[in-house]
Amino acid sequence: MTVTLFKALADGTRIRLLRLLIKHELSVNELVKVLKMGQSRISRHLRVLSDAGLLTSRRDGLWVFYHADADGAQKGFLKAVAPYLEDIPEGPEDTVHCNRLLEEKNAKTRQFFNSVAEDWDNLSKEVLEGFDLPQTVCDVMPEHCRLAVDLGCGTGTVLVRMLARAEGVVGVDGSQPMLDICRRRFADIPGAEQKISLRLGALDHLPLRDQEADFASINLVLHHLEELAPALAEARRILNSQGRLFVSDFLRHDDETMRTRFGDRWLGFEESKLAIFLREAGFNRTHIRKQKVGRGLTLLLVTSYVDPGSRS
């Protein structure tokens, strides 16, 4: 097996690919753009790395994403070689191209939500049909909640229900038009201005202090993100040691139209994978139940608690 591993790295292109895929999960088309190579060439090298046990892949509808198999049989080998991959001559240029690609994707996501802000409530109703998600969020909130946070708050349909259950409420979203609509929603609610704070920010870099909140929710947001781990780690950071997190998102599905109509990046999640993401972020005692909604989709309703032994 050792010979197979070193043979897999006996090529400059495969070294460049592995270096990128240790840090990011990328599709073949994305790797083509970053490395400026043909698709067949990239696919051939990915196959060699995968056959050696260095990469794993995830099919999401019509797309296939690759990343280094950090938990696989070769995790020790990957950890040992990773520092040496940083010294390759093409490294800095690959990093620039990869960062540009990721920023372009993030910009497209922001543009999408900015463009649909005024119609977002109607789009959400199309998916949720008659399911009362805001009430479900509030049912999970702890009693005597000092500060509750809705991450990716959109137009504020969850926040407005949180007001009655918490002393203070914070809404964070990456779209200013969404926050503008949210602010209008609270304009006519007596006392709301003193209880609520709306903040522009990204879920992987939240505008909140460490251990500031008692409760946080992330509703129908994770499937829009490039990577889940940074956002969940940030949710853990802002929650205190008794904190509670509620996540709602889709069970894995094959409806490709969700990418274009709703800007989705992930076609839902497997229950076990979502639980693993939460555990790795510092949460435990995770409870998941399912709820049928519109378009033949199923929601995963996840309640998870801060693991006091984890570091925020």
KEKE-3310 file (N, C-alpha, C; in steps of 0.2 Angstrom, whole numbers, plus 5000, padded with zeros to 4 digits):
npx = (5004:5010:5018:5009:5003:5014:5016:5004:5007:5017:5017:5015:5003:4994:4999:4996:4982:4979:4983:4974:4962:4963:4960:4948:4932:4928:4921:4923:4922:4925:4938:4944:4943:4951:4964:4966:4966:4961:4946:4946:4959:4960:4950:4956:4967:4961:4955:4966:4971:4959:4958:4969:4965:4966:4957:4940:4923:4908:4892:4880:4865:4866:4880:4897:4907:4924:4935:4949:4951:4950:4946:4948:4956:4969:4972:4983:4994:4990:4990:5003:5010:5004:5010:5021:5016:5013:5024:5025:5029:5018:5009:5005:4999:4988:4981:4977:4968:4959:4953:4948:4938:4930:4925:4918:4908:4902:4898:4889:4879:4875:4870:4859:4851:4849:4841:4830:4824:4812:4802:4804:4797:4785:4791:4796:4785:4780:4788:4787:4773:4760:4767:4772:4785:4792:4785:4789:4802:4802:4796:4806:4815:4824:4816:4816:4825:4839:4846:4842:4846:4844:4851:4855:4844:4835:4820:4814:4804:4805:4811:4802:4793:4801:4803:4793:4798:4810:4822:4830:4834:4843:4846:4855:4861:4867:4862:4858:4846:4837:4838:4833:4820:4816:4818:4808:4797:4797:4795:4782:4779:4776:4789:4798:4810:4819:4822:4827:4841:4848:4859:4872:4881:4892:4889:4900:4908:4903:4894:4895:4898:4909:4901:4889:4875:4860:4852:4852:4846:4846:4839:4834:4846:4859:4860:4863:4876:4894:4903:4899:4906:4913:4902:4895:4904:4905:4893:4893:4903:4897:4887:4883:4889:4878:4870:4859:4855:4846:4842:4835:4833:4834:4831:4841:4839:4833:4830:4834:4830:4829:4842:4842:4830:4830:4843:4850:4865:4868:4859:4851:4853:4860:4854:4864:4876:4874:4873:4886:4893:4888:4893:4906:4908:4906:4894:4882:4871:4861:4845:4834:4821:4808:4799:4787:4786:4782:4783:4787:4797:4807:4809:4822:4822:4832:4838:4851:4864:4876:4891:4899:4912:4919:4929:4925)
npy = (4994:5006:5009:5011:5023:5032:5032:5037:5051:5054:5064:5080:5086:5079:5081:5095:5094:5087:5095:5106:5099:5095:5106:5110:5106:5102:5102:5093:5102:5114:5112:5111:5125:5131:5125:5126:5117:5103:5094:5080:5076:5081:5073:5060:5060:5062:5050:5042:5046:5044:5030:5026:5029:5041:5051:5055:5055:5064:5063:5074:5076:5080:5083:5080:5080:5082:5078:5077:5062:5064:5056:5043:5028:5032:5043:5046:5046:5057:5068:5068:5071:5083:5096:5097:5099:5112:5119:5118:5125:5129:5132:5145:5152:5143:5144:5158:5157:5148:5154:5165:5159:5154:5165:5171:5162:5164:5178:5177:5170:5179:5189:5182:5181:5194:5198:5191:5195:5203:5194:5183:5178:5172:5162:5154:5150:5142:5131:5126:5125:5122:5120:5126:5133:5144:5143:5130:5132:5141:5133:5125:5133:5138:5141:5157:5164:5173:5179:5176:5170:5172:5164:5169:5175:5180:5187:5189:5181:5171:5178:5187:5179:5175:5186:5186:5177:5179:5189:5197:5199:5194:5196:5189:5191:5189:5197:5213:5219:5209:5211:5224:5222:5214:5224:5233:5225:5225:5237:5242:5236:5237:5242:5234:5239:5241:5228:5220:5217:5219:5213:5214:5201:5187:5169:5162:5170:5178:5192:5193:5191:5180:5166:5173:5171:5162:5154:5148:5148:5140:5141:5133:5136:5130:5123:5132:5135:5135:5127:5118:5116:5128:5137:5131:5129:5143:5145:5137:5144:5157:5153:5150:5139:5132:5132:5130:5124:5125:5117:5118:5109:5102:5085:5074:5075:5074:5084:5094:5106:5115:5121:5131:5138:5141:5144:5134:5125:5113:5097:5094:5084:5070:5062:5056:5062:5075:5075:5071:5082:5092:5086:5087:5100:5104:5100:5091:5077:5076:5078:5072:5075:5071:5080:5081:5092:5104:5102:5088:5086:5083:5089:5090:5092:5098:5097:5102:5102:5112:5105:5105:5102:5104:5116:5133)
npz = (5000:5003:4993:4983:4988:4987:4973:4969:4972:4963:4953:4947:4945:4952:4965:4966:4965:4977:4987:4986:4989:5001:5009:5003:4997:4981:4965:4949:4938:4944:4949:4936:4932:4942:4940:4927:4917:4906:4907:4906:4909:4922:4928:4926:4935:4947:4949:4951:4963:4971:4970:4977:4990:4995:4992:4994:4987:4985:4979:4973:4968:4951:4952:4957:4970:4977:4990:5001:5010:5025:5036:5033:5029:5026:5033:5042:5034:5025:5034:5037:5025:5022:5026:5018:5005:5004:4999:4986:4969:4962:4971:4977:4966:4963:4975:4974:4963:4967:4979:4972:4964:4975:4981:4970:4969:4982:4980:4970:4977:4986:4977:4972:4983:4986:4975:4976:4988:4990:4986:4994:5005:4999:4992:5001:5008:4997:4998:5012:5013:5023:5035:5051:5054:5061:5074:5078:5080:5091:5100:5104:5110:5125:5142:5150:5142:5138:5127:5111:5095:5077:5064:5048:5045:5036:5030:5043:5048:5058:5068:5073:5080:5090:5098:5109:5117:5122:5130:5123:5105:5091:5074:5060:5044:5027:5017:5013:5008:5012:5026:5026:5023:5034:5044:5042:5045:5059:5062:5066:5078:5094:5106:5100:5094:5105:5109:5098:5087:5072:5061:5048:5041:5039:5040:5044:5050:5062:5069:5083:5101:5110:5117:5119:5118:5122:5115:5098:5081:5065:5050:5036:5029:5029:5018:5008:5010:5006:5014:5029:5041:5046:5049:5058:5068:5072:5077:5088:5095:5099:5108:5125:5138:5142:5131:5117:5101:5086:5071:5055:5040:5024:5021:5012:4994:4977:4969:4957:4952:4963:4964:4955:4957:4970:4974:4980:4986:4991:4990:5001:5016:5023:5038:5047:5043:5045:5059:5063:5058:5067:5080:5078:5078:5091:5098:5106:5112:5101:5093:5081:5071:5058:5045:5034:5020:5007:4989:4988:4998:5013:5029:5040:5057:5069:5085:5096:5108:5117:5119:5134:5137:5125:5115:5112)
capx = (5000:5014:5021:5003:5002:5019:5015:4999:5009:5023:5015:5014:4996:4990:5001:4992:4975:4978:4984:4968:4957:4964:4957:4941:4928:4927:4919:4928:4922:4928:4945:4946:4944:4957:4971:4967:4967:4956:4942:4948:4965:4958:4946:4960:4971:4957:4954:4972:4971:4954:4960:4974:4962:4967:4951:4933:4918:4901:4887:4874:4861:4870:4886:4901:4912:4929:4939:4954:4948:4954:4944:4949:4962:4976:4972:4989:4998:4988:4992:5011:5012:5001:5014:5026:5012:5013:5030:5026:5029:5012:5004:5002:4994:4982:4977:4974:4963:4954:4950:4944:4932:4925:4922:4913:4902:4899:4895:4883:4874:4873:4866:4853:4846:4847:4837:4823:4822:4805:4797:4806:4792:4781:4795:4797:4778:4779:4792:4785:4766:4756:4771:4773:4792:4793:4782:4793:4808:4800:4795:4813:4819:4823:4813:4820:4830:4841:4847:4841:4849:4843:4857:4852:4837:4831:4815:4812:4798:4806:4813:4796:4790:4806:4802:4789:4801:4817:4823:4833:4834:4848:4846:4861:4860:4872:4859:4856:4839:4833:4838:4829:4813:4816:4817:4801:4793:4797:4793:4775:4778:4778:4794:4803:4816:4823:4823:4830:4846:4849:4866:4874:4886:4892:4888:4907:4911:4897:4895:4893:4904:4910:4896:4884:4868:4857:4849:4852:4843:4849:4834:4835:4852:4865:4861:4866:4883:4899:4905:4895:4909:4914:4896:4893:4909:4904:4887:4896:4907:4893:4883:4886:4890:4871:4867:4855:4855:4840:4844:4831:4836:4831:4834:4844:4834:4836:4826:4839:4827:4830:4848:4841:4824:4831:4850:4853:4871:4867:4852:4849:4858:4859:4854:4870:4881:4872:4874:4893:4895:4887:4897:4913:4908:4906:4888:4880:4863:4857:4839:4832:4814:4807:4793:4785:4784:4780:4788:4789:4803:4806:4813:4826:4822:4837:4840:4857:4866:4883:4895:4903:4919:4922:4931:4922)
capy = (5000:5012:5010:5014:5030:5036:5032:5042:5057:5054:5068:5087:5088:5076:5085:5101:5092:5085:5101:5110:5095:5094:5112:5112:5101:5105:5098:5092:5108:5119:5110:5113:5132:5133:5122:5128:5110:5099:5090:5073:5076:5081:5067:5054:5061:5061:5043:5039:5048:5040:5023:5026:5030:5048:5056:5053:5059:5065:5064:5078:5077:5079:5085:5076:5084:5078:5081:5073:5058:5065:5051:5037:5023:5035:5049:5047:5048:5064:5072:5068:5075:5090:5102:5097:5101:5119:5121:5117:5131:5132:5133:5152:5153:5139:5147:5164:5155:5144:5159:5169:5155:5153:5172:5172:5158:5168:5184:5174:5168:5186:5192:5179:5183:5201:5199:5188:5197:5205:5188:5177:5175:5168:5156:5150:5146:5137:5125:5124:5124:5124:5119:5132:5133:5148:5140:5125:5135:5144:5127:5122:5138:5137:5146:5162:5165:5180:5181:5172:5173:5168:5165:5168:5177:5182:5193:5190:5177:5167:5183:5190:5175:5174:5192:5185:5171:5180:5196:5201:5194:5196:5192:5190:5189:5192:5201:5219:5219:5205:5214:5230:5220:5212:5230:5235:5220:5226:5245:5244:5232:5241:5239:5229:5242:5240:5221:5217:5220:5216:5213:5211:5197:5180:5164:5159:5176:5181:5198:5192:5189:5173:5164:5178:5169:5156:5150:5150:5144:5141:5138:5132:5140:5127:5120:5137:5137:5131:5123:5118:5116:5135:5140:5127:5131:5149:5145:5135:5150:5162:5150:5149:5132:5129:5134:5126:5125:5122:5118:5115:5109:5097:5078:5073:5074:5074:5090:5099:5113:5119:5125:5137:5142:5144:5145:5129:5122:5106:5095:5091:5081:5063:5063:5054:5067:5081:5074:5071:5089:5095:5084:5089:5108:5105:5099:5084:5076:5079:5074:5074:5072:5073:5084:5082:5099:5105:5099:5081:5087:5082:5094:5088:5096:5096:5101:5100:5105:5113:5100:5109:5100:5107:5123:5137)
capz = (5000:5004:4986:4979:4990:4984:4966:4968:4972:4959:4948:4949:4945:4958:4971:4966:4967:4984:4991:4986:4991:5009:5011:5001:4993:4975:4959:4943:4934:4948:4948:4929:4932:4946:4938:4920:4913:4903:4912:4906:4913:4930:4930:4927:4941:4953:4949:4954:4970:4974:4970:4982:4996:4997:4991:4994:4983:4987:4974:4975:4962:4945:4953:4961:4974:4979:4995:5005:5015:5032:5041:5030:5031:5025:5037:5045:5028:5023:5039:5037:5019:5020:5027:5012:4999:5004:4997:4979:4966:4959:4977:4978:4961:4964:4981:4972:4958:4971:4983:4968:4963:4980:4981:4965:4971:4987:4977:4966:4982:4989:4972:4971:4989:4985:4970:4978:4994:4990:4985:4998:5010:4995:4990:5007:5009:4992:5001:5018:5013:5029:5041:5055:5056:5067:5080:5079:5083:5097:5105:5106:5114:5133:5146:5153:5137:5139:5120:5105:5088:5071:5059:5041:5047:5030:5031:5050:5050:5064:5073:5075:5085:5095:5102:5114:5121:5124:5133:5117:5099:5086:5067:5056:5037:5023:5012:5016:5006:5017:5032:5026:5024:5041:5048:5041:5048:5066:5063:5069:5084:5100:5110:5096:5093:5111:5110:5093:5084:5065:5059:5042:5042:5036:5045:5046:5054:5065:5072:5090:5105:5112:5122:5120:5117:5125:5109:5091:5076:5058:5047:5029:5027:5028:5011:5004:5011:5003:5019:5035:5047:5049:5051:5064:5073:5074:5081:5095:5098:5102:5113:5131:5140:5142:5125:5113:5094:5082:5064:5051:5034:5020:5020:5005:4989:4970:4965:4954:4951:4969:4964:4951:4959:4977:4975:4984:4984:4993:4989:5007:5020:5027:5045:5050:5041:5049:5066:5063:5057:5074:5085:5077:5080:5098:5100:5108:5113:5095:5092:5074:5069:5051:5044:5027:5018:5000:4983:4990:5002:5020:5033:5046:5063:5073:5091:5098:5114:5117:5124:5139:5136:5119:5115:5108)
cpx = (5004:5017:5015:5002:5008:5019:5009:5001:5015:5021:5013:5007:4992:4992:4997:4985:4974:4979:4978:4963:4958:4960:4950:4938:4926:4925:4924:4928:4926:4936:4948:4948:4950:4964:4972:4969:4961:4952:4944:4954:4964:4955:4951:4965:4967:4955:4960:4972:4965:4955:4965:4972:4963:4962:4945:4928:4911:4896:4881:4870:4866:4878:4890:4906:4917:4933:4944:4950:4951:4952:4945:4955:4969:4976:4979:4994:4996:4990:5000:5013:5009:5006:5019:5022:5012:5019:5031:5026:5023:5007:5001:4997:4988:4978:4973:4968:4957:4950:4945:4937:4927:4922:4917:4907:4898:4895:4889:4877:4871:4868:4859:4848:4844:4841:4830:4820:4814:4800:4799:4801:4787:4785:4795:4790:4777:4782:4788:4777:4763:4760:4773:4780:4794:4791:4786:4799:4807:4799:4801:4817:4818:4819:4818:4826:4832:4842:4846:4843:4846:4848:4855:4845:4832:4826:4812:4806:4799:4808:4807:4792:4795:4805:4798:4792:4808:4818:4826:4834:4839:4847:4852:4859:4865:4869:4856:4848:4835:4833:4833:4822:4811:4814:4810:4796:4792:4795:4787:4774:4781:4784:4800:4810:4821:4825:4827:4836:4847:4856:4868:4880:4886:4892:4895:4911:4906:4899:4893:4899:4904:4905:4891:4877:4867:4855:4851:4849:4846:4843:4834:4840:4858:4866:4863:4873:4888:4902:4901:4900:4911:4908:4894:4898:4908:4897:4889:4899:4902:4888:4886:4886:4883:4867:4864:4855:4850:4842:4838:4833:4833:4835:4836:4839:4837:4833:4831:4836:4828:4837:4846:4835:4826:4838:4853:4860:4871:4860:4851:4855:4856:4859:4860:4875:4880:4874:4882:4896:4894:4891:4904:4914:4907:4899:4886:4873:4859:4851:4836:4825:4813:4800:4792:4783:4782:4785:4790:4796:4802:4811:4816:4825:4826:4838:4846:4860:4873:4886:4900:4910:4922:4924:4928:4927)
cpy = (5006:5014:5014:5022:5035:5037:5037:5049:5059:5058:5075:5089:5085:5079:5091:5100:5091:5091:5105:5106:5093:5100:5113:5106:5104:5100:5097:5099:5114:5118:5112:5121:5134:5131:5124:5122:5107:5095:5082:5072:5076:5075:5061:5055:5060:5054:5040:5040:5045:5033:5021:5027:5037:5053:5052:5057:5059:5067:5068:5080:5075:5080:5080:5080:5079:5082:5075:5069:5058:5060:5044:5033:5027:5042:5051:5049:5055:5069:5073:5072:5082:5096:5103:5100:5109:5123:5121:5124:5134:5133:5140:5154:5149:5142:5153:5162:5152:5150:5164:5165:5155:5160:5173:5168:5162:5174:5182:5173:5175:5189:5189:5181:5190:5202:5196:5190:5199:5199:5182:5174:5170:5162:5151:5146:5141:5130:5122:5122:5126:5123:5126:5132:5137:5146:5134:5127:5137:5138:5124:5127:5137:5143:5151:5163:5172:5183:5176:5174:5168:5169:5164:5170:5179:5188:5193:5186:5173:5172:5186:5186:5174:5180:5190:5180:5173:5188:5200:5196:5198:5192:5194:5187:5192:5196:5207:5220:5215:5208:5221:5228:5218:5218:5233:5231:5222:5233:5246:5239:5236:5238:5235:5232:5241:5233:5217:5221:5216:5218:5210:5207:5190:5175:5161:5164:5180:5187:5198:5190:5182:5172:5169:5176:5162:5151:5152:5145:5145:5137:5138:5137:5136:5124:5125:5138:5132:5126:5124:5119:5123:5138:5137:5129:5138:5149:5142:5140:5155:5159:5149:5141:5128:5130:5129:5128:5122:5123:5114:5115:5103:5090:5077:5071:5074:5079:5095:5106:5118:5123:5131:5141:5145:5145:5140:5126:5114:5103:5091:5087:5074:5065:5061:5059:5073:5081:5074:5078:5093:5093:5086:5097:5109:5104:5092:5083:5079:5074:5077:5071:5075:5076:5084:5089:5098:5102:5092:5081:5085:5086:5089:5093:5094:5100:5098:5104:5106:5108:5105:5108:5102:5114:5127:5141)
cpz = (5000:4997:4982:4981:4987:4976:4964:4968:4968:4952:4950:4950:4951:4964:4972:4968:4974:4989:4992:4990:4999:5012:5009:4998:4987:4969:4954:4939:4938:4948:4941:4929:4936:4943:4930:4916:4911:4908:4912:4910:4920:4932:4931:4933:4947:4954:4953:4961:4974:4975:4976:4989:4999:4997:4992:4990:4986:4981:4976:4969:4956:4946:4958:4964:4977:4985:4998:5010:5022:5037:5039:5033:5030:5028:5040:5039:5026:5028:5039:5031:5018:5021:5021:5006:4999:5001:4989:4975:4964:4965:4977:4973:4962:4970:4978:4968:4962:4975:4978:4966:4968:4981:4976:4966:4977:4985:4973:4971:4985:4984:4971:4977:4989:4980:4971:4984:4995:4990:4990:5002:5006:4993:4995:5009:5003:4995:5007:5018:5020:5036:5044:5058:5062:5074:5082:5083:5090:5102:5108:5111:5122:5136:5149:5148:5137:5132:5116:5099:5083:5066:5052:5042:5042:5032:5038:5052:5057:5070:5077:5081:5091:5100:5109:5119:5124:5126:5127:5111:5094:5080:5063:5049:5033:5017:5015:5014:5010:5024:5032:5026:5031:5046:5048:5044:5056:5067:5067:5075:5090:5104:5106:5095:5099:5112:5104:5090:5077:5063:5053:5043:5039:5042:5048:5049:5057:5069:5079:5094:5107:5118:5124:5121:5121:5120:5103:5086:5069:5054:5039:5026:5025:5021:5006:5005:5007:5008:5025:5041:5050:5052:5058:5070:5076:5079:5088:5098:5102:5107:5119:5133:5141:5136:5121:5106:5090:5075:5060:5044:5030:5021:5013:5000:4982:4966:4963:4953:4958:4969:4960:4954:4966:4979:4980:4981:4986:4992:4995:5010:5023:5034:5049:5049:5045:5056:5067:5063:5064:5079:5084:5078:5087:5101:5102:5109:5107:5094:5085:5073:5062:5050:5036:5025:5010:4995:4984:4994:5009:5024:5039:5052:5068:5079:5094:5104:5114:5122:5128:5138:5130:5119:5110:5104)
residu = (MET:THR:VAL:THR:LEU:PHE:LYS:ALA:LEU:ALA:ASP:GLY:THR:ARG:ILE:ARG:LEU:LEU:ARG:LEU:LEU:ILE:LYS:HIS:GLU:LEU:SER:VAL:ASN:GLU:LEU:VAL:LYS:VAL:LEU:LYS:MET:GLY:GLN:SER:ARG:ILE:SER:ARG:HIS:LEU:ARG:VAL:LEU:SER:ASP:ALA:GLY:LEU:LEU:THR:SER:ARG:ARG:ASP:GLY:LEU:TRP:VAL:PHE:TYR:HIS:ALA:ASP:ALA:ASP:GLY:ALA:GLN:LYS:GLY:PHE:LEU:LYS:ALA:VAL:ALA:PRO:TYR:LEU:GLU:ASP:ILE:PRO:GLU:GLY:PRO:GLU:ASP:THR:VAL:HIS:CYS:ASN:ARG:LEU:LEU:GLU:GLU:LYS:ASN:ALA:LYS:THR:ARG:GLN:PHE:PHE:ASN:SER:VAL:ALA:GLU:ASP:TRP:ASP:ASN:LEU:SER:LYS:GLU:VAL:LEU:GLU:GLY:PHE:ASP:LEU:PRO:GLN:THR:VAL:CYS:ASP:VAL:MET:PRO:GLU:HIS:CYS:ARG:LEU:ALA:VAL:ASP:LEU:GLY:CYS:GLY:THR:GLY:THR:VAL:LEU:VAL:ARG:MET:LEU:ALA:ARG:ALA:GLU:GLY:VAL:VAL:GLY:VAL:ASP:GLY:SER:GLN:PRO:MET:LEU:ASP:ILE:CYS:ARG:ARG:ARG:PHE:ALA:ASP:ILE:PRO:GLY:ALA:GLU:GLN:LYS:ILE:SER:LEU:ARG:LEU:GLY:ALA:LEU:ASP:HIS:LEU:PRO:LEU:ARG:ASP:GLN:GLU:ALA:ASP:PHE:ALA:SER:ILE:ASN:LEU:VAL:LEU:HIS:HIS:LEU:GLU:GLU:LEU:ALA:PRO:ALA:LEU:ALA:GLU:ALA:ARG:ARG:ILE:LEU:ASN:SER:GLN:GLY:ARG:LEU:PHE:VAL:SER:ASP:PHE:LEU:ARG:HIS:ASP:ASP:GLU:THR:MET:ARG:THR:ARG:PHE:GLY:ASP:ARG:TRP:LEU:GLY:PHE:GLU:GLU:SER:LYS:LEU:ALA:ILE:PHE:LEU:ARG:GLU:ALA:GLY:PHE:ASN:ARG:THR:HIS:ILE:ARG:LYS:GLN:LYS:VAL:GLY:ARG:GLY:LEU:THR:LEU:LEU:LEU:VAL:THR:SER:TYR:VAL:ASP:PRO:GLY:SER:ARG:SER)
# end
